[in-house]
């Protein structure tokens, strides 16, 4: 069928398998062009492996370090008259490329928050790999059903205390307007957001993996966080999601204790703001990203998820002397180029000047839009979108 993008707000309802395949190939080529990661991981579990930072982590492990990978995600294959999700097509593409390169790659599709998916993953690792030496935790979800209590928690993206007014952009139309976001009123919103995006599920995974004996001596685990500039603090770092990130970051100490007898280490990496399915849902952030891209591209420091994760592996997690550089709070920082003073000063200046009229000139809104569509396999260079595409692509390791 001919597949075209169909959007509703920040969601794209369709996805293109050929575009997804090309995007995955582009990421693989980038990782290969950087050369082998010395002392890189060999057997890797990626939780949240189908899109964004998780997909790039899986690609970097496989093609930068010849690692066998198990990927866990929650995606949908095509069904009558409906396309599969972008993450499904990405995973089909990843496995195809990995298998062709002679690399082990299997995937598990289901709710990573559940005990059942943890059990299935452990069984697969036991059967095929024995143990893993790296666990990447890269889930982003609006909901979590708690495996022990059965309670369904929903996260919210709200400021805490005061309402927050700032500029935002509708990236489809390019209209810049003021948005006011009311603070949390329901006192359950904060613990619910922490329950979804905080560190508890990461801890549950690591406890179960350890208990089953599938973590190798010297195992490392990493989860991803974000800080960003002061202008987004009310909606991000000081908002409900920031509380969840504080909780995730605090989990590092708990996991370091848990992994001590395995000589294992746990890390949070603070990554750069990038266009992903999750970040496009946060008000204000898309406008910030459009300005950030403009400034960083002009300076030659712009990175996408694959550049970020390749740098995380090569220059942080697997350094030649084995030391992992951390900030004063014990976190890995690959948002260093985003947070550079000159970058932030320029973004700040542009932020104040931005209007609907000058948006396309002073921001990289065009780049934002293209990347948004790229996430779903659209507007990928080299793909003929007038051509019939087969939407019934399978992920080879998942039985239909
Ligand atoms: P994303 O939406 O691209 O990816 C989310 C992944 O989680 C997908 O693979 C999806 O299938 C999986 N997933 C969601 N719910 C699941 C469930 N119930 N069971 C199994 N899999 C599930 O998100 P992303 O932007 O790559 O975010 C990953 C992490 O990186 C998050 O912790 C996010 O906060 C963090 N981060 C994002 C940015 C950014 O700008 N996008 C910046 C810094 C840090």
Boltz pocket constraint, residues with backbone or C-beta under 6 A from the ligand:
constraints:
  - pocket:
      binder: B
      contacts: [[A, 47], [A, 48], [A, 49], [A, 50], [A, 51], [A, 52], [A, 53], [A, 54], [A, 72], [A, 73], [A, 74], [A, 75], [A, 87], [A, 110], [A, 111], [A, 112], [A, 113], [A, 137], [A, 138], [A, 139], [A, 140], [A, 141], [A, 143], [A, 224], [A, 225], [A, 226], [A, 269], [A, 270], [A, 271], [A, 272], [A, 273], [A, 274], [A, 275], [A, 276], [A, 277], [A, 278], [A, 279]]
      max_distance: 6.0
